[in-house]
Amino acid sequence: GDQALSYALLPNPDEASRLLGLTSICAAVGAASGGAMTGGLLRFFGGGKDQQLESAAALAAGSSAPGYGTMGYVAIFSLACALSGATTCVLRSIRTHPQAR
């Protein structure tokens, strides 16, 4: 399903292997590193002592489970924006057609 749609939406089917390979590499790197980075950010920015106190108070008030602070999610969103911008810059620098001499 997804790969067929990706192939159907390619701008140039003659370069399908190169473009789909690049897509696969980006997805694999993002999946492998994204969880570790975002988990660390969430724990570092959203799981501090103040958040632990809020979670303990929420548990005492009858909440089902502790959560993370808003700043952890802000850090994740900021990282996603920065990485998307960096990926865009890198991919725009890749030439699609060799220049004539």
OpenMM code with the backbone's topology and positions (N, CA, C; nanometers):
from openmm import Vec3, app, unit

residues = "GLY ASP GLN ALA LEU SER TYR ALA LEU LEU PRO ASN PRO ASP GLU ALA SER ARG LEU LEU GLY LEU THR SER ILE CYS ALA ALA VAL GLY ALA ALA SER GLY GLY ALA MET THR GLY GLY LEU LEU ARG PHE PHE GLY GLY GLY LYS ASP GLN GLN LEU GLU SER ALA ALA ALA LEU ALA ALA GLY SER SER ALA PRO GLY TYR GLY THR MET GLY TYR VAL ALA ILE PHE SER LEU ALA CYS ALA LEU SER GLY ALA THR THR CYS VAL LEU ARG SER ILE ARG THR HIS PRO GLN ALA ARG".split()
positions = [
    Vec3(0.0799, -0.1187, 0.0000),
    Vec3(0.0000, 0.0000, 0.0000),
    Vec3(0.0843, 0.1253, 0.0000),
    Vec3(0.1639, 0.1470, 0.1041),
    Vec3(0.2393, 0.2712, 0.1161),
    Vec3(0.3463, 0.2824, 0.0084),
    Vec3(0.4135, 0.1728, -0.0204),
    Vec3(0.5185, 0.1788, -0.1219),
    Vec3(0.4599, 0.2005, -0.2606),
    Vec3(0.3439, 0.1429, -0.2865),
    Vec3(0.2799, 0.1648, -0.4166),
    Vec3(0.2406, 0.3109, -0.4321),
    Vec3(0.1898, 0.3701, -0.3259),
    Vec3(0.1544, 0.5112, -0.3302),
    Vec3(0.2789, 0.5977, -0.3468),
    Vec3(0.3850, 0.5635, -0.2762),
    Vec3(0.5102, 0.6382, -0.2907),
    Vec3(0.5613, 0.6316, -0.4339),
    Vec3(0.5546, 0.5143, -0.4942),
    Vec3(0.5997, 0.4986, -0.6328),
    Vec3(0.5107, 0.5785, -0.7288),
    Vec3(0.3807, 0.5768, -0.7045),
    Vec3(0.2872, 0.6482, -0.7923),
    Vec3(0.3063, 0.7992, -0.7856),
    Vec3(0.3549, 0.8498, -0.6734),
    Vec3(0.3693, 0.9939, -0.6560),
    Vec3(0.5090, 1.0468, -0.6870),
    Vec3(0.5969, 0.9622, -0.7360),
    Vec3(0.7321, 1.0072, -0.7696),
    Vec3(0.7282, 1.1061, -0.8848),
    Vec3(0.8115, 1.2119, -0.8768),
    Vec3(0.8147, 1.3082, -0.9864),
    Vec3(0.8763, 1.2525, -1.1139),
    Vec3(0.9697, 1.1561, -1.0999),
    Vec3(1.0352, 1.0986, -1.2156),
    Vec3(1.0502, 0.9478, -1.1932),
    Vec3(0.9637, 0.8666, -1.2538),
    Vec3(0.9704, 0.7214, -1.2333),
    Vec3(1.1026, 0.6585, -1.2768),
    Vec3(1.1781, 0.7247, -1.3644),
    Vec3(1.3067, 0.6712, -1.4079),
    Vec3(1.4096, 0.6710, -1.2942),
    Vec3(1.3882, 0.7517, -1.1918),
    Vec3(1.4789, 0.7592, -1.0780),
    Vec3(1.4159, 0.6974, -0.9539),
    Vec3(1.3243, 0.6033, -0.9732),
    Vec3(1.2491, 0.5449, -0.8622),
    Vec3(1.3387, 0.4797, -0.7578),
    Vec3(1.4378, 0.4026, -0.8006),
    Vec3(1.5218, 0.3323, -0.7038),
    Vec3(1.6005, 0.4298, -0.6174),
    Vec3(1.6514, 0.5351, -0.6772),
    Vec3(1.7286, 0.6339, -0.6013),
    Vec3(1.6390, 0.7091, -0.5035),
    Vec3(1.5233, 0.7534, -0.5498),
    Vec3(1.4341, 0.8317, -0.4646),
    Vec3(1.3715, 0.7479, -0.3536),
    Vec3(1.3303, 0.6265, -0.3842),
    Vec3(1.2718, 0.5405, -0.2815),
    Vec3(1.3781, 0.4928, -0.1827),
    Vec3(1.5009, 0.4747, -0.2298),
    Vec3(1.6102, 0.4389, -0.1399),
    Vec3(1.6400, 0.5517, -0.0414),
    Vec3(1.6394, 0.6753, -0.0900),
    Vec3(1.6609, 0.7904, -0.0037),
    Vec3(1.5499, 0.8011, 0.1001),
    Vec3(1.4273, 0.7766, 0.0588),
    Vec3(1.3144, 0.7789, 0.1512),
    Vec3(1.3303, 0.6716, 0.2585),
    Vec3(1.3729, 0.5533, 0.2188),
    Vec3(1.3917, 0.4443, 0.3144),
    Vec3(1.5032, 0.4738, 0.4139),
    Vec3(1.6112, 0.5335, 0.3665),
    Vec3(1.7218, 0.5690, 0.4559),
    Vec3(1.6760, 0.6735, 0.5575),
    Vec3(1.6048, 0.7748, 0.5120),
    Vec3(1.5546, 0.8783, 0.6043),
    Vec3(1.4614, 0.8176, 0.7082),
    Vec3(1.3747, 0.7273, 0.6669),
    Vec3(1.2815, 0.6642, 0.7605),
    Vec3(1.3549, 0.5768, 0.8618),
    Vec3(1.4540, 0.5014, 0.8165),
    Vec3(1.5279, 0.4126, 0.9063),
    Vec3(1.6101, 0.4913, 1.0077),
    Vec3(1.6770, 0.5954, 0.9631),
    Vec3(1.7572, 0.6773, 1.0548),
    Vec3(1.6655, 0.7474, 1.1555),
    Vec3(1.5539, 0.7975, 1.1082),
    Vec3(1.4598, 0.8638, 1.1980),
    Vec3(1.4009, 0.7695, 1.3011),
    Vec3(1.3671, 0.6490, 1.2592),
    Vec3(1.3101, 0.5511, 1.3523),
    Vec3(1.4129, 0.5043, 1.4538),
    Vec3(1.5368, 0.4878, 1.4098),
    Vec3(1.6411, 0.4381, 1.5002),
    Vec3(1.6854, 0.5423, 1.6014),
    Vec3(1.6958, 0.6652, 1.5591),
    Vec3(1.7470, 0.7681, 1.6491),
    Vec3(1.6378, 0.8507, 1.7154),
    Vec3(1.5215, 0.8574, 1.6541),
    Vec3(1.4153, 0.9430, 1.7055),
    Vec3(1.3651, 0.9045, 1.8428),
    Vec3(1.3466, 0.7760, 1.8660),
    Vec3(1.2964, 0.7319, 1.9954),
    Vec3(1.3914, 0.7639, 2.1089),
    Vec3(1.5188, 0.7417, 2.0856),
    Vec3(1.6184, 0.7698, 2.1900),
    Vec3(1.6285, 0.9194, 2.2174),
    Vec3(1.6306, 0.9988, 2.1111),
    Vec3(1.6430, 1.1433, 2.1305),
    Vec3(1.5196, 1.2014, 2.1984),
    Vec3(1.4034, 1.1651, 2.1494),
    Vec3(1.2816, 1.2237, 2.2067),
    Vec3(1.2554, 1.1714, 2.3476),
    Vec3(1.2873, 1.0456, 2.3727),
    Vec3(1.2728, 0.9930, 2.5083),
    Vec3(1.3629, 1.0658, 2.6071),
    Vec3(1.4851, 1.0917, 2.5648),
    Vec3(1.5777, 1.1666, 2.6490),
    Vec3(1.5312, 1.3087, 2.6741),
    Vec3(1.4831, 1.3744, 2.5691),
    Vec3(1.4322, 1.5109, 2.5858),
    Vec3(1.3118, 1.5147, 2.6791),
    Vec3(1.2227, 1.4192, 2.6617),
    Vec3(1.1033, 1.4151, 2.7450),
    Vec3(1.1404, 1.3931, 2.8908),
    Vec3(1.2346, 1.3054, 2.9144),
    Vec3(1.2778, 1.2778, 3.0524),
    Vec3(1.3531, 1.3962, 3.1107),
    Vec3(1.4412, 1.4570, 3.0316),
    Vec3(1.5239, 1.5665, 3.0816),
    Vec3(1.4422, 1.6936, 3.1064),
    Vec3(1.3580, 1.7314, 3.0090),
    Vec3(1.2837, 1.8566, 3.0209),
    Vec3(1.1465, 1.8396, 3.0861),
    Vec3(1.0906, 1.7203, 3.0782),
    Vec3(0.9552, 1.7031, 3.1282),
    Vec3(0.9418, 1.6147, 3.2484),
    Vec3(1.0513, 1.5676, 3.3040),
    Vec3(1.0415, 1.4750, 3.4152),
    Vec3(1.1241, 1.5154, 3.5353),
    Vec3(1.1400, 1.6448, 3.5581),
    Vec3(1.2204, 1.6926, 3.6695),
    Vec3(1.1521, 1.6767, 3.8039),
    Vec3(1.2150, 1.7302, 3.9064),
    Vec3(1.1651, 1.7170, 4.0437),
    Vec3(1.0273, 1.7806, 4.0586),
    Vec3(1.0070, 1.8987, 3.9980),
    Vec3(0.8765, 1.9635, 4.0062),
    Vec3(0.7688, 1.8770, 3.9422),
    Vec3(0.8032, 1.8150, 3.8309),
    Vec3(0.7053, 1.7288, 3.7629),
    Vec3(0.6762, 1.6055, 3.8472),
    Vec3(0.7757, 1.5530, 3.9151),
    Vec3(0.7530, 1.4366, 4.0004),
    Vec3(0.6593, 1.4727, 4.1156),
    Vec3(0.6744, 1.5942, 4.1706),
    Vec3(0.5852, 1.6386, 4.2769),
    Vec3(0.4427, 1.6539, 4.2250),
    Vec3(0.4287, 1.7120, 4.1032),
    Vec3(0.2960, 1.7265, 4.0428),
    Vec3(0.2344, 1.5900, 4.0171),
    Vec3(0.3147, 1.4950, 3.9723),
    Vec3(0.2648, 1.3603, 3.9454),
    Vec3(0.2198, 1.2921, 4.0737),
    Vec3(0.2983, 1.3102, 4.1806),
    Vec3(0.2607, 1.2514, 4.3087),
    Vec3(0.1304, 1.3109, 4.3593),
    Vec3(0.1143, 1.4425, 4.3412),
    Vec3(-0.0096, 1.5082, 4.3825),
    Vec3(-0.1265, 1.4600, 4.2967),
    Vec3(-0.1029, 1.4393, 4.1679),
    Vec3(-0.2088, 1.3903, 4.0794),
    Vec3(-0.2492, 1.2486, 4.1170),
    Vec3(-0.1512, 1.1651, 4.1529),
    Vec3(-0.1827, 1.0291, 4.1963),
    Vec3(-0.2630, 1.0300, 4.3262),
    Vec3(-0.2246, 1.1192, 4.4174),
    Vec3(-0.2969, 1.1289, 4.5441),
    Vec3(-0.4402, 1.1773, 4.5219),
    Vec3(-0.4599, 1.2586, 4.4171),
    Vec3(-0.5928, 1.3113, 4.3878),
    Vec3(-0.6780, 1.2117, 4.3099),
    Vec3(-0.6208, 1.0974, 4.2733),
    Vec3(-0.6991, 0.9950, 4.2056),
    Vec3(-0.6684, 0.9769, 4.0586),
    Vec3(-0.5651, 1.0438, 4.0070),
    Vec3(-0.5272, 1.0244, 3.8675),
    Vec3(-0.4727, 0.8831, 3.8499),
    Vec3(-0.4874, 0.8274, 3.7309),
    Vec3(-0.4475, 0.6891, 3.7080),
    Vec3(-0.2969, 0.6702, 3.6908),
    Vec3(-0.2264, 0.7691, 3.6365),
    Vec3(-0.0839, 0.7514, 3.6102),
    Vec3(-0.0147, 0.8866, 3.6047),
    Vec3(0.1142, 0.8904, 3.6395),
    Vec3(0.1882, 1.0160, 3.6284),
    Vec3(0.2159, 1.0484, 3.4825),
    Vec3(0.2444, 1.1722, 3.4558),
    Vec3(0.2741, 1.2137, 3.3196),
    Vec3(0.4029, 1.2926, 3.3155),
    Vec3(0.4271, 1.3560, 3.2048),
    Vec3(0.5446, 1.4391, 3.1872),
    Vec3(0.5004, 1.5830, 3.1722),
    Vec3(0.5928, 1.6742, 3.2019),
    Vec3(0.5627, 1.8164, 3.1924),
    Vec3(0.5546, 1.8647, 3.0490),
    Vec3(0.4901, 1.9776, 3.0329),
    Vec3(0.4710, 2.0363, 2.9006),
    Vec3(0.6033, 2.0704, 2.8340),
    Vec3(0.7025, 2.1123, 2.9118),
    Vec3(0.8307, 2.1511, 2.8526),
    Vec3(0.8989, 2.0349, 2.7811),
    Vec3(0.8762, 1.9134, 2.8251),
    Vec3(0.9315, 1.7979, 2.7551),
    Vec3(0.8747, 1.7855, 2.6148),
    Vec3(0.7448, 1.8085, 2.6019),
    Vec3(0.6818, 1.8002, 2.4703),
    Vec3(0.7190, 1.9190, 2.3829),
    Vec3(0.7396, 2.0342, 2.4440),
    Vec3(0.7872, 2.1508, 2.3689),
    Vec3(0.9270, 2.1231, 2.3139),
    Vec3(1.0115, 2.0589, 2.3943),
    Vec3(1.1471, 2.0242, 2.3490),
    Vec3(1.1421, 1.9254, 2.2324),
    Vec3(1.0518, 1.8276, 2.2390),
    Vec3(1.0383, 1.7303, 2.1296),
    Vec3(0.9927, 1.7998, 2.0020),
    Vec3(0.8930, 1.8876, 2.0133),
    Vec3(0.8429, 1.9594, 1.8958),
    Vec3(0.9520, 2.0484, 1.8365),
    Vec3(1.0290, 2.1144, 1.9231),
    Vec3(1.1376, 2.2001, 1.8752),
    Vec3(1.2440, 2.1182, 1.8015),
    Vec3(1.2777, 2.0012, 1.8566),
    Vec3(1.3737, 1.9130, 1.7896),
    Vec3(1.3207, 1.8682, 1.6535),
    Vec3(1.1931, 1.8325, 1.6479),
    Vec3(1.1343, 1.7884, 1.5210),
    Vec3(1.1398, 1.8997, 1.4168),
    Vec3(1.1113, 2.0228, 1.4576),
    Vec3(1.1182, 2.1364, 1.3642),
    Vec3(1.2608, 2.1587, 1.3152),
    Vec3(1.3569, 2.1540, 1.4080),
    Vec3(1.4969, 2.1764, 1.3711),
    Vec3(1.5472, 2.0669, 1.2771),
    Vec3(1.5147, 1.9415, 1.3062),
    Vec3(1.5597, 1.8316, 1.2206),
    Vec3(1.4915, 1.8338, 1.0845),
    Vec3(1.3656, 1.8740, 1.0807),
    Vec3(1.2973, 1.8859, 0.9515),
    Vec3(1.3617, 1.9937, 0.8660),
    Vec3(1.3968, 2.1056, 0.9276),
    Vec3(1.4652, 2.2121, 0.8546),
    Vec3(1.6020, 2.1686, 0.8055),
    Vec3(1.6756, 2.0987, 0.8913),
    Vec3(1.8086, 2.0511, 0.8514),
    Vec3(1.7992, 1.9493, 0.7384),
    Vec3(1.7020, 1.8593, 0.7465),
    Vec3(1.6830, 1.7595, 0.6411),
    Vec3(1.6467, 1.8274, 0.5094),
    Vec3(1.5632, 1.9285, 0.5167),
    Vec3(1.5254, 2.0026, 0.3967),
    Vec3(1.6479, 2.0667, 0.3316),
    Vec3(1.7327, 2.1279, 0.4124),
    Vec3(1.8536, 2.1914, 0.3584),
    Vec3(1.9463, 2.0898, 0.2926),
    Vec3(1.9638, 1.9757, 0.3561),
    Vec3(2.0521, 1.8722, 0.3011),
    Vec3(1.9940, 1.8170, 0.1707),
    Vec3(1.8649, 1.7875, 0.1708),
    Vec3(1.8050, 1.7285, 0.0505),
    Vec3(1.7968, 1.8271, -0.0652),
    Vec3(1.7828, 1.9544, -0.0359),
    Vec3(1.7803, 2.0542, -0.1433),
    Vec3(1.9172, 2.0681, -0.2093),
    Vec3(2.0225, 2.0325, -0.1376),
    Vec3(2.1562, 2.0456, -0.1948),
    Vec3(2.1922, 1.9298, -0.2881),
    Vec3(2.1111, 1.8245, -0.2891),
    Vec3(2.1369, 1.7107, -0.3764),
    Vec3(2.0911, 1.7459, -0.5178),
    Vec3(2.1792, 1.7287, -0.6114),
    Vec3(2.1450, 1.7595, -0.7509),
    Vec3(2.0635, 1.6453, -0.8106),
    Vec3(1.9595, 1.6823, -0.8833),
    Vec3(1.8777, 1.5789, -0.9455),
    Vec3(1.9237, 1.5451, -1.0867),
    Vec3(1.9869, 1.6396, -1.1524),
    Vec3(2.0350, 1.6166, -1.2888),
    Vec3(2.1756, 1.6738, -1.3000),
    Vec3(2.2661, 1.6015, -1.3620),
    Vec3(2.4012, 1.6566, -1.3788),
    Vec3(2.3969, 1.7778, -1.4706),
    Vec3(2.4790, 1.8751, -1.4351),
    Vec3(2.4830, 1.9954, -1.5175),
    Vec3(2.5668, 1.9709, -1.6420),
    Vec3(2.5209, 2.0295, -1.7542),
    Vec3(2.5950, 2.0175, -1.8802),
    Vec3(2.7213, 2.1029, -1.8728),
    Vec3(2.8279, 2.0533, -1.9308),
    Vec3(2.9531, 2.1303, -1.9298),
    Vec3(2.9712, 2.2062, -2.0554),
] * unit.nanometer
topology = app.Topology()
chain = topology.addChain("A")
for resn in residues:
    res = topology.addResidue(resn, chain)
    for name in ("N", "CA", "C"):
        topology.addAtom(name, app.Element.getBySymbol(name[0]), res)
